[in-house]
Amino acid sequence: MLTSKVADSPRAPSPLIILELLKPHTWFPPMWAFLCGAVSSGALLLGNLTFLLVGIVLAGPLVCGMSQAANDWCDRHVDAINEPHRPIPSGRMPGRSGLWVALIMSIAAPIVAWPLGPWCFIATIFAVAAAWAYSAEPIRLKRSGWWGPGLVALCYEGLPWFTGAAALSGGLPTPTVLALAALYAIGAHGIMTLNDFKAIAGDKETGVASLPVRMGVDGAARFACLIMLAPQIIVVSMLWIYDATVPALIIAAFVVGQIFAMRHFLRDPIGRSEWYNRVGVVLFVSGMMVAAIGLRLYGIA
């Protein structure tokens, strides 16, 4: 009944409904990571303001927004059961309009990325392909608690960091910058696992083998904490070795703050996962910028 309502509706979606489909609240992580990459590149930010602004729009509204539209289209039947208020299952995005939004943005993103340089173009092509691989059959990597969160973490933190550094530097980022991008992408796997705690029942019903489903609530919670902490400790060690003591100490303080927050979270992983996302994740992403500034100020990159 719902499918026929969606397919037969003659209405065109309003801009506000399209914006709801693109989920602006999800854009911050890749935009922030792009900015971190730009800072870590050592290039003059004001002298490259156009590249900076275009890259932020590319990372957030375009690529991340496209991934949200693609995911909602591919999940429309599941959402019709679990979240019928969303734009596609509710019929507010009629017919195949949700699919067309995702496809048009999939084409637009590489076009926008082209002026930023070949590495940014390649990274954007990868991000678009990854978004569809995550959501669409027959690949649908979101079914895996390992590959799904890992791919999202890479595209939310590591890839935008790489793109920001490449756009501002005009070439392939240095090994140190690449190492930081990779470490924070690994850590973000834990953040993505936290998001799965709110959907355990639905994941079990639909065959999604998220880590809370595979490992149990307590096991997945401990793993998420470990995978968030370990890369940050490596970042602190790297900065300390490079004599960037001030940023190393600041990030170390952020890590200690996360440990205290994690202890609270581990007492009730399901009930406190959203709380940790508001508290602990802020410390995690703040450390990203501190690390990027550290590379710049100490001439490490």
PERA-V510220 format. One record per residue. RES is the residue in three letters. SS is DSSP state (2 for helix, 1 for strand, 0 for the rest). OMEGA is omega in whole degrees, -180 to 180 (999 if undefined). D_LAST is the distance of its C-alpha to the last C-alpha in Angstrom with 1 decimal. Layout:
BEGIN
RES|SS|OMEGA|D_LAST, RES|SS|OMEGA|D_LAST
END
This chain:
BEGIN
MET|0|180|57.5, LEU|2|-179|54.0, THR|2|-179|52.9, SER|2|177|55.9, LYS|2|-180|55.2, VAL|2|-174|51.6, ALA|2|-173|52.7, ASP|2|-176|55.7, SER|0|-178|54.3, PRO|0|-173|54.5, ARG|0|172|52.2, ALA|0|-179|48.9, PRO|0|177|46.1, SER|0|178|45.3, PRO|2|180|41.9, LEU|2|178|41.7, ILE|2|177|42.5, ILE|2|179|39.8, LEU|2|177|37.3, GLU|2|178|38.6, LEU|2|-176|38.1, LEU|2|174|34.4, LYS|0|-178|33.9, PRO|2|-179|31.7, HIS|2|179|31.1, THR|2|-173|28.9, TRP|0|-172|26.6, PHE|2|-176|24.5, PRO|2|179|22.3, PRO|2|177|20.9, MET|2|178|20.7, TRP|2|179|18.8, ALA|2|177|16.3, PHE|2|180|15.9, LEU|2|176|15.3, CYS|2|178|12.7, GLY|2|179|10.9, ALA|2|179|11.5, VAL|2|-177|10.2, SER|2|-178|6.8, SER|0|-177|6.6, GLY|0|-180|6.9, ALA|0|178|10.3, LEU|0|-176|13.6, LEU|0|-179|15.2, LEU|2|178|18.7, GLY|2|179|18.5, ASN|2|-172|17.9, LEU|2|-180|20.2, THR|2|178|22.3, PHE|2|-178|19.6, LEU|2|-178|18.5, LEU|2|178|22.1, VAL|2|-180|23.0, GLY|2|179|20.2, ILE|2|177|21.3, VAL|2|179|24.8, LEU|2|-176|24.0, ALA|2|-175|22.3, GLY|2|-175|25.0, PRO|2|-174|28.5, LEU|2|-173|28.3, VAL|2|180|26.7, CYS|2|178|27.2, GLY|2|177|30.6, MET|2|-179|31.6, SER|2|178|30.9, GLN|2|179|33.1, ALA|2|180|35.9, ALA|2|-179|35.7, ASN|2|-180|35.9, ASP|2|177|38.8, TRP|2|-178|40.7, CYS|2|-179|40.3, ASP|0|-171|41.3, ARG|2|-178|44.1, HIS|2|177|46.9, VAL|2|180|45.3, ASP|2|178|44.5, ALA|2|178|48.2, ILE|2|-172|49.1, ASN|2|-177|46.4, GLU|0|-175|45.2, PRO|0|180|47.9, HIS|0|-179|46.8, ARG|0|-172|43.7, PRO|0|-176|44.0, ILE|0|-178|44.9, PRO|0|180|47.4, SER|0|-179|48.9, GLY|0|179|49.8, ARG|0|168|47.9, MET|0|-168|45.8, PRO|0|175|48.8, GLY|0|179|49.3, ARG|0|-176|46.2, SER|2|177|44.4, GLY|2|178|41.7, LEU|2|-179|41.0, TRP|2|176|41.1, VAL|2|-179|38.5, ALA|2|-179|36.1, LEU|2|-180|36.9, ILE|2|179|36.5, MET|2|176|33.1, SER|2|178|32.1, ILE|2|-176|32.9, ALA|2|-175|31.5, ALA|2|178|28.0, PRO|2|178|27.1, ILE|2|179|28.8, VAL|2|-177|26.7, ALA|2|-174|23.5, TRP|2|-179|24.5, PRO|0|-179|23.6, LEU|0|178|20.0, GLY|0|-175|19.5, PRO|2|-179|20.5, TRP|2|177|17.7, CYS|2|179|18.6, PHE|2|180|22.2, ILE|2|-180|22.0, ALA|2|-180|20.2, THR|2|176|23.0, ILE|2|179|25.7, PHE|2|-178|24.6, ALA|2|179|24.6, VAL|2|179|28.1, ALA|2|180|29.4, ALA|2|180|28.0, ALA|2|180|29.8, TRP|2|178|33.1, ALA|2|179|32.7, TYR|2|-170|32.3, SER|2|-166|35.4, ALA|0|171|37.7, GLU|0|5|40.3, PRO|0|-176|40.6, ILE|0|174|37.0, ARG|0|-176|36.6, LEU|2|179|33.8, LYS|2|176|34.4, ARG|2|-177|37.3, SER|1|176|35.0, GLY|0|177|33.6, TRP|0|-175|30.9, TRP|2|-178|29.9, GLY|2|178|30.6, PRO|2|179|28.4, GLY|2|180|25.7, LEU|2|179|25.7, VAL|2|179|25.8, ALA|2|179|22.9, LEU|2|-176|20.8, CYS|2|179|21.9, TYR|2|-174|21.7, GLU|2|-174|18.2, GLY|2|-176|16.2, LEU|2|176|17.4, PRO|2|177|17.0, TRP|2|177|13.4, PHE|2|-177|12.9, THR|2|179|15.2, GLY|2|179|13.7, ALA|2|-180|10.2, ALA|2|-179|12.4, ALA|2|-176|14.9, LEU|2|-179|12.9, SER|2|180|10.8, GLY|0|-180|14.1, GLY|0|179|13.2, LEU|0|179|12.0, PRO|0|-179|8.5, THR|0|178|6.4, PRO|2|180|8.1, THR|2|178|6.0, VAL|2|179|6.3, LEU|2|180|9.7, ALA|2|179|10.6, LEU|2|179|10.3, ALA|2|-179|12.3, ALA|2|-178|14.7, LEU|2|-180|15.3, TYR|2|174|16.2, ALA|2|177|18.3, ILE|2|179|20.1, GLY|2|-179|20.8, ALA|2|174|22.1, HIS|2|178|24.8, GLY|2|178|26.5, ILE|2|180|26.5, MET|2|176|28.2, THR|2|177|30.6, LEU|2|-179|31.6, ASN|2|-177|32.7, ASP|2|-178|35.1, PHE|2|-177|37.2, LYS|2|-175|39.0, ALA|2|-176|40.2, ILE|2|-178|41.5, ALA|2|179|45.1, GLY|2|179|44.3, ASP|2|178|41.9, LYS|2|-177|44.7, GLU|2|-176|47.2, THR|2|175|45.2, GLY|0|177|43.9, VAL|0|-176|40.2, ALA|1|177|39.0, SER|0|-178|36.4, LEU|2|175|35.3, PRO|2|176|37.7, VAL|2|-176|40.5, ARG|2|-171|39.6, MET|2|-172|38.6, GLY|0|-175|40.7, VAL|2|-177|39.6, ASP|2|-180|38.9, GLY|2|180|37.1, ALA|2|179|34.8, ALA|2|179|34.1, ARG|2|179|33.1, PHE|2|-179|30.9, ALA|2|179|29.2, CYS|2|-179|28.5, LEU|2|-176|27.2, ILE|2|174|24.9, MET|2|-174|23.4, LEU|2|-171|23.0, ALA|2|-180|21.8, PRO|2|180|18.3, GLN|2|177|17.8, ILE|2|177|18.9, ILE|2|178|16.4, VAL|2|178|13.6, VAL|2|-180|15.3, SER|2|179|15.6, MET|2|-179|12.0, LEU|2|179|11.2, TRP|2|179|14.3, ILE|2|179|13.6, TYR|0|-180|10.5, ASP|0|174|13.1, ALA|0|-169|11.8, THR|2|-177|15.5, VAL|2|177|16.4, PRO|2|178|14.3, ALA|2|180|15.2, LEU|2|179|18.8, ILE|2|-180|18.9, ILE|2|177|17.8, ALA|2|177|20.3, ALA|2|176|22.9, PHE|2|180|22.3, VAL|2|178|22.8, VAL|2|177|26.1, GLY|2|177|27.2, GLN|2|180|26.8, ILE|2|178|28.8, PHE|2|178|31.6, ALA|2|179|31.5, MET|2|178|31.6, ARG|2|177|34.6, HIS|2|-180|36.4, PHE|2|-175|35.4, LEU|2|177|36.6, ARG|0|179|40.0, ASP|0|-173|40.5, PRO|2|-178|37.8, ILE|2|-177|39.8, GLY|2|-174|40.9, ARG|2|-180|37.6, SER|2|179|35.0, GLU|2|175|34.8, TRP|2|-180|34.7, TYR|2|177|31.7, ASN|2|-180|30.0, ARG|2|-174|30.6, VAL|2|-175|29.6, GLY|2|-178|27.3, VAL|2|176|25.2, VAL|2|178|24.5, LEU|2|179|22.9, PHE|2|-176|20.9, VAL|2|175|19.4, SER|2|177|19.0, GLY|2|177|16.8, MET|2|-178|14.5, MET|2|177|14.0, VAL|2|178|13.7, ALA|2|180|10.9, ALA|2|178|9.1, ILE|2|178|10.2, GLY|2|177|9.2, LEU|2|-177|5.4, ARG|2|-174|6.6, LEU|2|-177|9.4, TYR|0|176|8.3, GLY|0|-177|5.7, ILE|0|-176|3.8, ALA|0|999|0.0
END
